[in-house]
Amino acid sequence: AAPAQAQSPILEAPPAPEATPPPAARKLPATLEPTPTPAPVGDTAAPAAPARSPDEVAATFFERLKADRVEEAYASISTQSAISDRAQEEREQMTKRTQSALDAYGPVEGFELLSEETAGEHLMRRTYLLLCDKLPLRWKLYFYKNSAGWNLVDLRVDDALVETIDEATRPAR
C-alpha cells in the first residue's frame, strides 16, 4: 500500500466566496453634508507653529542628544529659530562637531540649567550643563522675544569647566 500523501492547506484552492451584492450607496442628509471651507483671503501661507518656551526648546534638544539623535536634535531647534537661516553646510558641521563631542565625552545622562540672564525684556541667555559620562559640556542658548514669543537665535557649546565655575561663583552685578 502506498503511503497517503497529505496535501498542504496552502496549496489548496480557497473556497469560492458566495456572491453578495454590494450595499446600496447612501446619501447623507443635507444637514450632514460637508460644506466647503472658504479660501483664505490675502495671506495663503500655512499657519506658523505655536512658539515654544525656552524650557520646551531646551528639553526637546537635550533629550534628543541624550537619545543619541543629534540630527533630530538640531532639526528640533531649526524649525522656529534663526538657526534655520544658516546654510545647510554650517548646520551639518554643527551636527558633526556635536556628535564628535558626544563620542569623546560619553553618553548623555541628563542636563541641568545653571543660569539665566536677561538683557532687557527681549534677550535671554540660558546656560546648561549637559551631563555626559566622562565630562560635562556647557551649552549657552540665546533667545530673542518677538511678537510670536521666544525664539532661539544662537547657541554655543564648550567644555570650559573652570570658566563655568568662575562665572557661577562671581557676585551678581
Secondary structure, DSSP 4 states (H G I P E B T S, - for coil): -PPPPPPPTTTSPPPPPPP-PPPPP-PPPTTTSPPPPPPPSS--SPPPPPPPPHHHHHHHHHHHHHTT-HHHHHHHHHTTBGGGGS-HHHHHHHHHHHHHHHHHH--EEEEEEEEEEEETTTEEEEEEEEEESSS-EEEEEEEEEETTEEEEEEEEEE--HHHHHHHHHSPP-
